[in-house]
């Protein structure tokens, strides 16, 4: 190798201007003279060919125009970790007090030179480096660990490192850096295209305290994750987005402390892949945005029972997928610990045009859900959703063999598969009465409007006004409406209401964030406004 080309250049990551690439070839390219680097660009639009020049193939690319030849002096092979830290935090040698004029001070007519100022500056820099706990060297061209033990001597208190989008080309380099950080808890190494171990790694204490690890856009496979995982005994959060992971394997005796797993933007083969990670005992949050799954199924139990899969799962995100059937939402009621669900942008949501109706259907189908699409489900909202669900599908229940007589109540298997919670809702609220099902209107926003009278009892000159307001409208929004009517700032308004059924009893509306339905306000009630 020449002086400007590292001996291990092949396979190294390089930066050319602002473009990232991987070195695939080092050598001559006749008839030109000198050494060339054959590189495969991260952005294939930057390239010119597939590694073939004038009929000779020097290297291979995944994209037919993803490769180029560049001179070594155009490639930046990066810096060591500590150099990047010093540069990022302004603690490099160039910013020290220089020997010369900065070390010379004038007292009257005499110049006095202070000897040893360089060593004082070095000590100050060492103290500052040793105080660093949370370090980010994102996009600092870090490519290697540097001299052995230099990091541990200089930055002994590091706990959190962001190494994303650098020039790290192998997991071995990551280990070399981490081995010098004894208290490492968080490691972000996303956007580094790396080589990972292909055989099981020996268990060491390098990552013994690591709790959070981000490996987004690193081209790691699930098999490679499991090969590295024995070295992560305390890991609680693992981020693996955009890695082209398609197939999962069961993590036997590894990742047992994991609480959060993010597999977003990996096109999984099918929803059955989830069964392979379903027995992680402590997994509380699973993020599956844009993973291509079209269905979710827990075959170990029937409806009305709780699955043994995902025993601790509380938060599930399945946004931007291909789930088209409500049966997958029914399946989620089998999860014993599920409390929060995000499910925007799935085809099943197109079956109902009214977003409020859609929300209430999901709430009614999943009994223990507390948060849906980042919005809290209040007790009154759940009760309303379940009662309406019971009414909406009451006629279907009757047509499928349901009956008010318990001895004759035998709804079909088909109905129970479509509405597995219906029997439990009937047990909770009673079967729908015949009068409830006659002339039943669909659950729409229009049917959820409350007709209320707004009065100002201390301002007789203000005439009562009748308004139709959504029961989901918050007190804060009601105050906004009143500001437009009365021109009184919402902060000065005090609201209460009188029930049409309990004349003379006044209930204060004291929480701006709560909806009208929280206070059990009904049609015909009167909202009292004071300021």
C-alpha positions as CSV (number, residue, x, y, z in Angstrom):
1,X,0.0,0.0,0.0
2,X,1.1,3.6,-0.6
3,X,1.6,6.0,2.2
4,X,-1.8,7.6,1.8
5,X,-3.7,4.3,1.6
6,X,-4.1,2.4,4.9
7,X,-3.0,-1.2,4.8
8,X,-6.6,-2.3,5.8
9,X,-8.3,0.0,3.2
10,X,-10.3,-2.8,1.5
11,X,-13.7,-2.8,3.0
12,X,-13.2,0.5,4.9
13,X,-15.7,3.3,4.8
14,X,-14.7,6.6,3.3
15,X,-16.0,10.1,2.9
16,X,-15.5,11.9,-0.4
17,X,-16.7,15.5,0.1
18,X,-20.2,14.9,1.5
19,X,-20.7,11.4,-0.1
20,X,-20.2,8.1,1.8
21,X,-18.8,5.0,0.1
22,X,-17.2,1.6,0.8
23,X,-13.8,0.7,-0.6
24,X,-14.1,-2.4,-2.8
25,X,-10.8,-2.4,-4.7
26,X,-7.3,-1.0,-4.2
27,X,-4.8,-1.1,-7.0
28,X,-3.9,-0.1,-10.5
29,X,-6.4,0.4,-13.4
30,X,-4.5,0.1,-16.7
31,X,-3.7,1.9,-18.8
32,X,-3.6,4.7,-16.2
33,X,-0.7,5.0,-13.8
34,X,-0.8,5.0,-10.0
35,X,-3.1,3.5,-7.4
36,X,-6.9,3.8,-7.6
37,X,-9.6,3.1,-5.1
38,X,-12.7,1.3,-6.4
39,X,-15.6,2.5,-4.3
40,X,-19.3,1.6,-4.0
41,X,-21.3,4.7,-3.2
42,X,-24.1,4.7,-0.6
43,X,-26.0,6.8,-3.2
44,X,-25.8,4.8,-6.4
45,X,-26.7,7.9,-8.4
46,X,-23.2,9.1,-7.6
47,X,-21.6,6.2,-9.5
48,X,-20.7,5.5,-13.1
49,X,-20.5,1.7,-13.4
50,X,-20.7,-1.6,-11.6
51,X,-17.0,-2.0,-11.0
52,X,-16.2,-3.0,-14.6
53,X,-13.8,-0.8,-16.6
54,X,-13.0,-1.4,-20.3
55,X,-14.1,-5.1,-20.0
56,X,-12.3,-5.9,-16.8
57,X,-14.3,-6.3,-13.6
58,X,-12.3,-4.9,-10.6
59,X,-15.1,-5.2,-8.0
60,X,-18.8,-5.8,-7.7
61,X,-21.7,-3.4,-6.8
62,X,-25.2,-4.1,-5.8
63,X,-26.4,-1.4,-8.2
64,X,-25.4,-1.4,-11.9
65,X,-24.2,2.2,-11.6
66,X,-23.1,2.3,-8.0
67,X,-19.3,2.3,-8.4
68,X,-16.5,4.6,-9.3
69,X,-12.7,4.8,-9.3
70,X,-11.2,7.7,-7.2
71,X,-7.7,8.6,-6.3
72,X,-6.7,7.9,-2.7
73,X,-6.1,11.6,-1.9
74,X,-9.8,12.2,-2.6
75,X,-10.9,9.7,0.1
76,X,-11.2,10.6,3.8
77,X,-10.5,7.5,5.9
78,X,-11.6,9.2,9.1
79,X,-10.1,9.9,12.5
80,X,-10.0,8.1,15.8
81,X,-12.7,8.5,18.4
82,X,-10.8,10.8,20.8
83,X,-9.7,13.2,18.1
84,X,-13.3,13.6,17.0
85,X,-14.4,14.2,20.6
86,X,-11.7,16.9,21.1
87,X,-12.7,18.6,17.8
88,X,-16.4,18.5,18.5
89,X,-16.1,19.9,22.0
90,X,-13.3,22.4,21.2
91,X,-10.7,20.7,23.3
92,X,-8.0,20.0,20.7
93,X,-4.4,21.1,20.8
94,X,-4.9,24.0,18.4
95,X,-7.1,25.8,20.9
96,X,-4.6,25.5,23.7
97,X,-2.7,28.5,24.9
98,X,0.3,28.6,22.5
99,X,3.8,28.9,23.7
100,X,4.9,32.5,22.7
101,X,3.0,35.7,22.9
102,X,0.1,34.1,24.8
103,X,2.6,32.9,27.5
104,X,4.1,36.4,27.8
105,X,2.5,39.1,29.9
106,X,3.6,42.8,30.2
107,X,3.9,44.4,33.7
108,X,4.8,48.1,33.2
109,X,7.8,48.0,30.9
110,X,8.8,44.5,31.6
111,X,7.7,41.3,29.8
112,X,7.4,38.2,31.9
113,X,7.2,34.8,30.4
114,X,5.2,32.2,32.3
115,X,6.9,28.8,32.0
116,X,4.7,25.6,32.0
117,X,1.5,27.2,30.6
118,X,1.3,24.4,28.0
119,X,1.1,21.7,30.8
120,X,-1.5,23.8,32.6
121,X,-3.6,23.9,29.5
122,X,-3.2,20.1,29.0
123,X,-4.3,19.5,32.6
124,X,-7.4,21.7,32.1
125,X,-8.3,19.9,28.9
126,X,-7.9,16.5,30.7
127,X,-10.2,17.7,33.4
128,X,-12.8,18.9,30.9
129,X,-12.7,15.6,28.9
130,X,-13.0,13.6,32.1
131,X,-16.2,15.5,33.0
132,X,-18.0,14.5,29.8
133,X,-20.8,12.0,30.4
134,X,-23.0,12.4,27.3
135,X,-21.0,12.6,24.0
136,X,-22.2,13.1,20.5
137,X,-19.8,12.8,17.6
138,X,-22.4,12.3,14.9
139,X,-21.0,12.9,11.4
140,X,-17.4,13.4,12.7
141,X,-15.8,10.8,10.4
142,X,-14.9,8.5,13.3
143,X,-13.4,5.3,11.8
144,X,-11.4,3.7,14.6
145,X,-10.8,3.6,18.3
146,X,-7.2,5.0,18.4
147,X,-4.4,4.1,20.7
148,X,-5.2,1.4,23.2
149,X,-6.6,2.6,26.6
150,X,-6.4,6.3,25.5
151,X,-10.2,6.7,25.7
152,X,-10.4,5.2,29.2
153,X,-7.5,7.3,30.5
154,X,-9.0,10.5,29.0
155,X,-12.8,10.1,29.3
156,X,-13.4,7.9,32.2
157,X,-17.0,9.0,32.9
158,X,-18.7,8.6,29.6
159,X,-22.1,6.9,29.8
160,X,-23.9,7.9,26.6
161,X,-22.3,7.9,23.1
162,X,-23.8,8.9,19.7
163,X,-21.6,7.6,16.9
164,X,-24.2,7.7,14.2
165,X,-23.3,8.4,10.6
166,X,-19.6,8.0,10.8
167,X,-17.0,5.8,9.0
168,X,-17.2,2.7,11.3
169,X,-16.9,-0.3,9.1
170,X,-17.1,-3.2,11.5
171,X,-18.6,-4.3,14.9
172,X,-15.1,-5.0,15.9
173,X,-14.4,-1.2,15.9
174,X,-17.4,-0.6,18.0
175,X,-16.2,-3.1,20.5
176,X,-12.7,-1.6,20.6
177,X,-14.2,1.8,21.5
178,X,-16.8,0.4,24.0
179,X,-14.2,-1.7,25.7
180,X,-12.6,1.5,27.0
181,X,-15.9,3.0,28.3
182,X,-16.6,1.1,31.5
183,X,-19.9,2.8,32.4
184,X,-21.5,2.8,28.9
185,X,-25.3,2.8,29.1
186,X,-26.4,4.2,25.7
187,X,-24.8,3.6,22.3
188,X,-26.2,5.0,19.1
189,X,-24.3,3.8,16.0
190,X,-27.0,4.1,13.4
191,X,-26.3,5.0,9.7
192,X,-22.9,3.1,9.7
193,X,-22.8,0.3,7.2
194,X,-20.9,-2.3,9.1
195,X,-19.8,-5.9,9.0
196,X,-21.1,-7.9,11.9
197,X,-19.9,-11.3,13.3
198,X,-21.0,-14.3,11.3
199,X,-20.3,-16.7,14.2
200,X,-21.3,-16.6,17.8
201,X,-19.3,-14.1,19.8
202,X,-17.7,-14.9,23.1
203,X,-19.4,-13.3,26.1
204,X,-17.4,-10.4,27.6
205,X,-18.1,-7.6,29.9
206,X,-17.6,-4.8,27.3
207,X,-21.4,-4.1,27.0
208,X,-22.4,-5.4,30.5
209,X,-24.1,-2.1,31.5
210,X,-25.5,-1.2,28.1
211,X,-29.2,-0.5,28.3
212,X,-30.0,1.3,25.0
213,X,-28.6,0.4,21.6
214,X,-29.6,1.9,18.2
215,X,-28.5,0.0,15.1
216,X,-30.8,1.7,12.5
217,X,-29.6,1.6,8.9
218,X,-26.6,-0.5,9.6
219,X,-27.6,-3.4,7.3
220,X,-27.6,-5.8,10.2
221,X,-29.7,-9.0,9.9
222,X,-31.7,-10.6,12.7
223,X,-29.3,-13.6,12.7
224,X,-26.4,-11.2,13.3
225,X,-28.4,-9.5,16.1
226,X,-28.7,-12.8,17.9
227,X,-25.0,-13.6,17.4
228,X,-24.1,-10.3,19.1
229,X,-26.9,-10.4,21.7
230,X,-25.1,-12.6,24.3
231,X,-22.8,-9.6,24.9
232,X,-25.8,-7.4,25.8
233,X,-27.1,-9.0,29.0
234,X,-28.7,-5.8,30.4
235,X,-30.1,-4.4,27.2
236,X,-33.6,-2.8,27.6
237,X,-34.1,-0.9,24.3
238,X,-33.1,-2.0,20.8
239,X,-33.7,0.0,17.7
240,X,-33.3,-1.8,14.3
241,X,-35.2,0.3,11.8
242,X,-34.5,0.3,8.0
243,X,-32.2,-2.8,8.0
244,X,-34.0,-5.0,5.4
245,X,-34.8,-7.5,8.1
246,X,-37.4,-9.9,6.6
247,X,-37.1,-13.1,8.7
248,X,-36.9,-13.4,12.5
249,X,-35.7,-16.2,14.7
250,X,-36.5,-17.1,18.3
251,X,-34.1,-15.4,20.7
252,X,-33.3,-18.3,23.0
253,X,-31.5,-17.2,26.2
254,X,-30.7,-13.7,24.8
255,X,-32.5,-10.3,24.9
256,X,-34.4,-11.5,28.0
257,X,-34.2,-8.1,29.6
258,X,-35.5,-6.3,26.5
259,X,-38.3,-3.8,27.1
260,X,-38.5,-2.0,23.8
261,X,-37.9,-3.3,20.3
262,X,-38.3,-1.2,17.1
263,X,-38.4,-3.0,13.8
264,X,-40.0,-0.2,11.8
265,X,-39.3,0.0,8.1
266,X,-38.2,-3.6,7.7
267,X,-40.4,-5.6,5.3
268,X,-41.2,-8.7,7.3
269,X,-42.1,-11.8,5.4
270,X,-45.5,-12.0,7.2
271,X,-47.3,-11.5,10.5
272,X,-46.3,-15.0,11.6
273,X,-42.8,-13.7,12.1
274,X,-44.0,-12.0,15.3
275,X,-44.6,-15.4,16.9
276,X,-40.8,-16.0,16.9
277,X,-40.3,-13.0,19.2
278,X,-43.5,-13.4,21.2
279,X,-41.9,-15.0,24.2
280,X,-39.5,-12.2,25.2
281,X,-40.6,-12.1,28.9
282,X,-40.1,-8.3,29.6
283,X,-41.0,-6.8,26.2
284,X,-43.3,-3.8,27.0
285,X,-43.1,-1.8,23.7
286,X,-43.1,-3.2,20.2
287,X,-42.9,-0.7,17.2
288,X,-43.8,-2.2,13.9
289,X,-44.4,0.8,11.7
290,X,-44.2,0.1,7.9
291,X,-43.2,-3.5,8.2
292,X,-45.6,-4.8,5.5
293,X,-47.6,-7.1,7.8
294,X,-51.2,-7.7,6.7
295,X,-52.5,-9.7,9.6
296,X,-52.0,-10.4,13.3
297,X,-53.0,-13.7,14.8
298,X,-52.4,-15.5,18.2
299,X,-53.3,-19.1,17.5
300,X,-52.6,-20.5,20.9
301,X,-56.0,-19.5,22.3
302,X,-59.5,-18.8,21.2
303,X,-61.5,-15.6,21.5
304,X,-62.3,-14.6,25.1
305,X,-59.0,-16.0,26.4
306,X,-55.6,-14.3,26.9
307,X,-52.6,-15.5,24.9
308,X,-49.3,-16.5,26.4
309,X,-47.6,-14.6,23.7
310,X,-46.1,-11.1,24.5
311,X,-47.0,-11.5,28.2
312,X,-45.7,-8.0,29.2
313,X,-46.5,-6.0,26.0
314,X,-48.2,-2.7,26.9
315,X,-47.5,-0.5,23.9
316,X,-47.9,-1.6,20.3
317,X,-47.4,0.5,17.1
318,X,-48.6,-1.0,13.8
319,X,-49.0,2.2,11.8
320,X,-48.5,2.3,8.0
321,X,-49.1,-1.4,7.4
322,X,-51.4,-3.5,5.2
323,X,-53.8,-4.8,7.8
324,X,-57.2,-4.9,6.0
325,X,-59.4,-7.1,8.3
326,X,-61.0,-6.2,11.6
327,X,-60.2,-9.7,12.7
328,X,-56.6,-8.6,13.4
329,X,-58.0,-5.9,15.8
330,X,-60.1,-8.6,17.5
331,X,-56.9,-10.6,18.0
332,X,-55.3,-7.7,19.9
333,X,-57.9,-8.2,22.7
334,X,-56.0,-11.5,23.5
335,X,-52.9,-9.6,24.6
336,X,-53.0,-9.7,28.4
337,X,-51.2,-6.4,29.1
338,X,-51.9,-4.2,26.1
339,X,-52.7,-0.6,27.1
340,X,-51.7,1.6,24.2
341,X,-52.2,1.1,20.4
342,X,-51.2,3.1,17.3
343,X,-52.8,1.9,14.1
344,X,-53.1,4.8,11.7
345,X,-52.9,4.2,7.9
346,X,-54.0,0.6,7.6
347,X,-56.6,-0.5,5.0
348,X,-59.1,-1.7,7.6
349,X,-59.6,2.0,8.7
350,X,-61.0,2.8,5.2
351,X,-64.1,0.7,6.0
352,X,-65.5,3.5,8.1
353,X,-65.5,7.1,6.9
354,X,-66.3,8.7,10.2
355,X,-63.1,8.8,12.3
356,X,-65.0,9.1,15.5
357,X,-67.0,5.9,14.8
358,X,-63.8,4.2,13.8
359,X,-62.2,5.1,17.1
360,X,-65.1,3.9,19.1
361,X,-65.2,0.5,17.2
362,X,-61.6,-0.1,18.1
363,X,-62.1,0.9,21.8
364,X,-65.1,-1.5,22.0
365,X,-63.1,-4.4,20.5
366,X,-60.1,-4.1,22.8
367,X,-61.2,-4.2,26.4
368,X,-58.2,-3.1,28.3
369,X,-57.0,-0.3,25.9
370,X,-56.3,3.0,27.7
371,X,-54.6,5.0,24.9
372,X,-55.5,4.9,21.2
373,X,-53.4,6.7,18.6
374,X,-51.8,8.8,21.4
375,X,-55.2,10.0,22.7
376,X,-56.3,8.9,26.2
377,X,-59.5,6.8,26.4
378,X,-61.6,8.2,29.3
379,X,-64.0,5.9,31.2
380,X,-67.0,7.8,29.8
381,X,-65.8,7.3,26.3
382,X,-65.2,3.6,26.8
383,X,-68.6,3.1,28.3
384,X,-70.3,5.0,25.4
385,X,-68.3,3.1,22.8
386,X,-69.2,-0.3,24.3
387,X,-72.9,0.6,24.7
388,X,-73.1,1.8,21.2
389,X,-71.3,-1.2,19.8
390,X,-73.8,-3.4,21.7
391,X,-76.6,-1.5,19.9
392,X,-75.0,-1.2,16.5
393,X,-74.6,-4.9,16.1
394,X,-77.7,-6.0,18.0
395,X,-79.7,-6.8,15.0
396,X,-76.8,-8.8,13.5
397,X,-76.7,-10.7,16.9
398,X,-80.4,-11.5,16.6
399,X,-80.1,-12.6,13.0
400,X,-77.1,-14.8,13.9
401,X,-79.1,-16.7,16.5
402,X,-78.9,-14.4,19.5
403,X,-81.9,-14.3,21.8
404,X,-83.2,-12.5,24.9
405,X,-83.9,-15.9,26.4
406,X,-80.6,-17.2,27.7
407,X,-81.6,-20.8,26.9
408,X,-82.2,-19.9,23.2
409,X,-79.2,-17.5,23.0
410,X,-76.9,-19.3,20.6
411,X,-75.2,-16.8,18.2
412,X,-73.4,-18.4,15.3
413,X,-69.6,-19.1,15.2
414,X,-69.4,-16.7,12.3
415,X,-70.9,-13.9,14.4
416,X,-68.7,-14.6,17.4
417,X,-65.6,-14.6,15.2
418,X,-66.5,-11.2,13.8
419,X,-67.6,-9.8,17.3
420,X,-65.8,-11.8,19.9
421,X,-66.4,-9.2,22.7
422,X,-70.2,-9.1,22.1
423,X,-71.0,-11.8,24.7
424,X,-68.9,-10.1,27.4
425,X,-70.5,-6.7,26.6
426,X,-73.9,-8.3,27.0
427,X,-72.8,-9.7,30.4
428,X,-71.5,-6.2,31.4
429,X,-74.5,-4.1,30.3
430,X,-77.2,-6.7,29.7
431,X,-78.5,-7.8,26.3
432,X,-79.8,-4.9,24.1
433,X,-83.6,-4.4,24.7
434,X,-85.9,-4.7,21.7
435,X,-86.7,-1.0,22.0
436,X,-83.0,-0.1,21.7
437,X,-82.7,-1.9,18.4
438,X,-85.8,-0.4,16.7
439,X,-85.0,2.6,14.5
440,X,-81.4,2.5,15.7
441,X,-79.3,5.2,14.2
442,X,-75.7,4.6,13.2
443,X,-73.0,6.0,15.5
444,X,-72.0,9.3,13.8
445,X,-70.7,12.6,15.0
446,X,-74.1,14.1,14.3
447,X,-75.7,11.8,16.9
448,X,-73.1,12.8,19.5
449,X,-73.9,16.5,19.5
450,X,-75.3,17.9,22.7
451,X,-78.0,20.6,22.6
452,X,-77.0,22.9,25.5
453,X,-78.3,26.3,26.8
454,X,-75.6,28.8,27.7
455,X,-76.6,31.3,30.4
456,X,-74.7,34.1,32.2
457,X,-76.6,34.2,35.6
458,X,-74.8,37.3,36.9
459,X,-75.3,39.2,33.6
460,X,-79.0,39.4,33.0
461,X,-78.5,41.6,29.9
462,X,-76.9,38.5,28.2
463,X,-79.7,36.5,26.7
464,X,-79.5,32.7,26.9
465,X,-78.0,31.0,23.8
466,X,-78.7,27.5,22.6
467,X,-75.7,25.7,21.0
468,X,-75.0,22.2,19.7
469,X,-71.6,21.0,20.8
470,X,-69.8,17.6,20.4
471,X,-69.6,15.7,23.7
472,X,-65.9,15.2,23.0
473,X,-65.3,19.0,23.0
474,X,-62.9,20.0,25.8
475,X,-63.8,22.7,28.4
476,X,-60.9,24.7,27.0
477,X,-62.5,24.7,23.5
478,X,-65.8,25.6,25.0
479,X,-64.1,28.7,26.6
480,X,-62.7,29.5,23.2
481,X,-66.2,29.5,21.7
482,X,-67.5,31.7,24.6
483,X,-64.7,34.1,23.9
484,X,-66.0,34.6,20.4
485,X,-69.5,35.0,21.7
486,X,-68.8,37.2,24.8
487,X,-65.4,38.7,24.0
488,X,-64.2,37.7,27.5
489,X,-60.8,35.9,27.7
490,X,-61.1,32.2,28.5
491,X,-58.7,32.6,31.5
492,X,-61.3,34.8,33.2
493,X,-64.3,32.5,32.6
494,X,-65.6,30.1,35.3
495,X,-68.0,27.4,34.0
496,X,-70.4,25.1,35.6
497,X,-73.6,23.3,34.6
498,X,-77.0,22.4,35.8
499,X,-78.6,19.1,34.9
500,X,-82.1,19.2,33.5
501,X,-82.8,16.1,35.7
502,X,-81.4,17.6,38.9
503,X,-82.7,21.1,39.1
504,X,-80.8,23.4,41.4
505,X,-77.7,21.3,41.6
506,X,-74.7,22.9,40.0
507,X,-71.5,21.1,39.0
508,X,-68.3,23.0,38.4
509,X,-66.4,22.4,35.1
510,X,-63.0,22.8,36.6
511,X,-60.6,21.0,34.3
512,X,-59.9,22.7,30.9
513,X,-58.5,19.5,29.4
514,X,-61.5,17.3,30.1
515,X,-64.3,16.8,27.5
516,X,-68.0,17.6,28.2
517,X,-68.8,13.9,28.4
518,X,-66.4,13.6,31.3
519,X,-68.9,15.5,33.4
520,X,-71.8,13.4,32.2
521,X,-73.5,16.5,30.5
522,X,-76.6,15.5,28.6
523,X,-79.0,17.0,26.1
524,X,-81.0,19.9,27.6
525,X,-78.5,20.7,30.3
526,X,-77.6,24.4,31.0
527,X,-74.0,25.7,31.0
528,X,-73.5,28.6,33.4
529,X,-70.9,31.2,32.6
530,X,-69.4,33.6,35.1
531,X,-66.5,36.1,35.1
